Structures are given as structure tokens and as C-alpha cells.
């Protein structure tokens, strides 16, 4: 992960690592009782986050997160694969 210095905070974009500003439970996995410290932005509208390993997803609000770095190419591939799966599942569900 390419980390940012405190004086280099930028606007959020797809591929950025983000962490919750205050409520640390925003990236919580209740099934495994695990709190992810950061996630990658997969979409800005809607604000859709995916865990680094591609296992977890969250739909949230941009205002609740701050940029903490930028994902490397390998991580982006995992994130985009998961986003494709989510999109396909949405399409399939729309035919029911």
C-alpha cells in the first residue's frame, strides 16, 4: 500500500485505501467477529468498499471515511474481480 503523509490528504477515488474517520465498526465482519482497519474503494456512486482480500463488501457513505493510501495493482485486480461478481449477482437477481 502506498501510504499518504498527513499533509497530503486528497479527494477519494476508486482504488484508494480508506479507514473510518470515527466509528471503527464501519468495517466490521459480524460473522467472523473481525474488524477490518481499512478497505478499498470499488465505486464512488454508490460508495462501495471491498476488503483487501476481496472477501467482504460494504455499502457506506464517503463522509465517514478518509484516505489512508492507494492500492497496488495486484490488490486492485482482486477488488475488481469481486466487484464484477457483485455486479453479475445483481443482474441475475433482476431477472427473478
Secondary structure by P-SEA (a helix, b strand, c coil): ccccccccccccccccccccccccccccccccccccccccccccccbbbbcccccbbbbbbcccccccccccaaaaaaaaaaaaaaaaaaaaaaac
